[in-house]
């Protein structure tokens, strides 16, 4: 089993690593972002991660990151990509590798102007150090490209998810209002409906997020309770969810309702 995981990690490194770069990145650019994230951690704990595709390592991970799964931060940074062998099953690691390579290959095909604002979101199931499983949604945004245009550093953030397995993955292009879903069966990307909420729907989502009741939302927005119910139904319809709780988690994952 460990040999299989090692094989998957080595494939991952070959497909996205330094061998695919047209030149060496300038690492003098990186110190300020790590210092900034550490400063933010003091003000408000977050779950951030920076991946270095050139060196195949974890450049930064916040002390309170959900991805740590009970492991020590410095230990995780030292392990680099080998850390994935600790927190993924063989099958989930295989899927995780595939979807990451697919995301990077997809971004490489985009014109420079369409890369602005692009981000990926995927559901992952991890194994905690204490033996239980953790379901997370990971959002990843290209942070730095090399002068030659290679994707070098990626900033990731994670939140808890309701997912049952590693896999559901989207690439979102807010600038051109497009969203693509990865198909493991077809090994390709399929354009899907881009979710765009009205200003009032966004306000309803916000108030639901902070725990306001339908009556309170109606008072805040000067609407009737029936109208608030209508907007909730529209939100559920657009997100293809069966409850507002599910819709809030989904919208948080895809991010384009803000």
N, C-alpha and C positions, 0 to 999 in steps of 0.2 A: 504493500500500500504506500509506504513512504517513498519507494523507488518510483512509483507512478506519479506521485505528487512532484518529486524532483524533476521528472521528465516534463511535466506540464509547465513548471516554473522556468525551466531552461528554454522551452519553446516560446514562452511569453517573452523572455529576454531577447531571443533572436529576432522575434517579429516586430518588437517596438524599440529595441535598444540602440546603442551607439552605432552599430553596424548599418543602421538605416539613416543615420544623420549625414548631412552634406558637409558639416564642419563642426568644430568644437565650440560649445557654448561658453559665454563669458560669465563665470561664477561670481565675479565681483558685484553683480547686480542683486545678489540674493540676501545678503545680511539684513538689510532693513526690514524685509517682510517678516522674517522670523522674530525679530525684536518687536515689531508691531503686534504680531499675534500673541506673543507672550504678555505684552502690556495689556492687550484686550482681555486675556485670560484672568488677569488680576481684577479687572472691572466687572467682567461677566463671563463665567466659565462657558466654553464653547467646545464644539466637537469638530475641530479642523485638522486637516491633513494635507501636506504638500508632497506629491510624488515627483521624483526625478527620473524621467524616462531615459536619460543619457547614461546615468550611472547605475540604473536599476536599483534605486534605493528609496527609502523614505526620508526626505529632506527635513520634514518637520511633522510632529504630531502633538496636539495639545494634551496637557496632563489629564484633562477630564474627558478625552475623546471616548466615545462609545466603542470605537473600533479596537481599543486596547484589550477589551474582553478579559480584564483581570490581570493582564501582564504589565510589567513595569515599562514605563515610557522609554527609558534609555536602552533597555533590553530590546524593545521592539525596533528602535532606530538602528541598533547594531545588527539585528537580524535582517533588516531590509525586506526584500520580497520573500525571503524564506519564512517570514512571519505568517504568510498566507497558508503555509503547510500546517501551522498550529490551529488556525481558526476555521479552515474550510475542510469539508469532506472531499474525497477524491472527485466525486461527480460534480459537486458545487464549484470546486476549484477549476475543473475543466470548463464549466459553463461561464464562470467569471472571467477566465482567460479569453475565451472566445468572444464574449461581448465587449471586452475592453479593446481587443485587437480590431473588432468590427467598428467600434466607435472611432478609434484613431484613423483607420483607413477611410471612414466616411468623411471625417473632418479634412483629411488631406485632399479630398476631391472638391471641397468647397472653394469658391473664389474668395480672395482675401476680404472683400467687403462683406461677405456673408458669415465670415468667422466671428465677427464682432457680436458679442453677447451670447454666442452658442454655448449650450451646456448639455450635459448628459445626466440622466437620472436612472438608477437601477435599484431593484430590490435584491437584498442579499441575506442569506441565513448563515450565521456564524456559530461556532462552538466556543462557549466561554471556558475559561481555564478551570472553572468549578464543575464543568460537565454539562450544564444546560445550554439550550440554544437561544440565540438572540436574533430577532428579525429587525433589519434596518433598511432604511432607504438612504442611498448614497447619491448625492448630487456632486458632479464634477465639472469644473469650468477651466478651460485652458487659461493659464496664468501668464506663461512666458513662451514665446517662440524664439528660435535662434534667428540670427541675421539671415540665414538661408531659408527660413520659413518652416523649419521642423518644429513640431510640437515637443516642447522640452519640459516645462513644469506645469503641473495640473493641481489646482486647489480643490479640495474635496470637503464637503460638510455632510454629517450624517444625523439622522433622526430615527426614532423608533418607527416601525412599520407593522402592518397587519399581514404581511406576505407570509406564505407557507413554504416557498422555495425560492432559491436564487434564480433570477432570470428576467423578469419583466423590465425591459430597458427601452428608454426613449432618448432621442436626440431632439432638442428643441432649438429652433431658430427664431427668437422673438422678433428680430428685425424684419424678416420677411413673413412672419406669422405662419410658420410651418412646423409640423411635429411629425417625427418618424419613429416607428416602432420596429424593433429588431425581431425577425422571425428565425428561431433556431431551426425550424423545419426547412425553410427555404434558403437559409443562410444569406439573407438579404434584408434590406430596409424597405418598409412599406409606409407610405405617407398616410397619416391618420388625421382625424378631425383636430384642428387647433382650437383649444378651448379659450374663448375670450368672454369674460364677464362684463356686464354693464356696470356703471359706477354704483348703482343702487345694489346690485347683486354683490359687488365687492364689499359694500358696507354691511350687508346682511351676513356675509361670510366672516367679516371681522368681529361683529358683535356675537355671533355664534361661537367664535374662537375664544372670546374672553368670558363665555358662559352666561350671556344674557338670554332671558326668556323671550318667547315670541311677543308677549305683551310689552316687555321693556324695549325691544327693538322697534316695535310700532310707535312707542312714545318718542324714542330718540329720533326716528326718521319722519315723524308726523304722518304715519300711514295707519291704515286699519290693520287689524290682526289678519284679516282675510288676504289683504295685499301682501303682507309679509309671508304668509303661507304660500301664496302664488310664486313669489320670488324664490322661496326654498325649493319648490317643485321644479322651477326652471333650472336651478343650480344642480339638482339631482339628475335632471334630464341631460344637461350638458356634460356632466361628469360620469354619467352611467353608473351612479351609485344608488344604494337603497336607503341610506341614512345620512344625516348631516355629519355625523361623526366620521363616517367613511369618506364623505366628500371632503371634509377638512383635511384629513390625512392625505388624500389623493392630491388635492390642490397644493398642499404644502410641498409635496414631492415634485410636482411639475413646475411650480414657482411662477407660472405666467399669469396668475390672477392678481398680482400685486400692482 
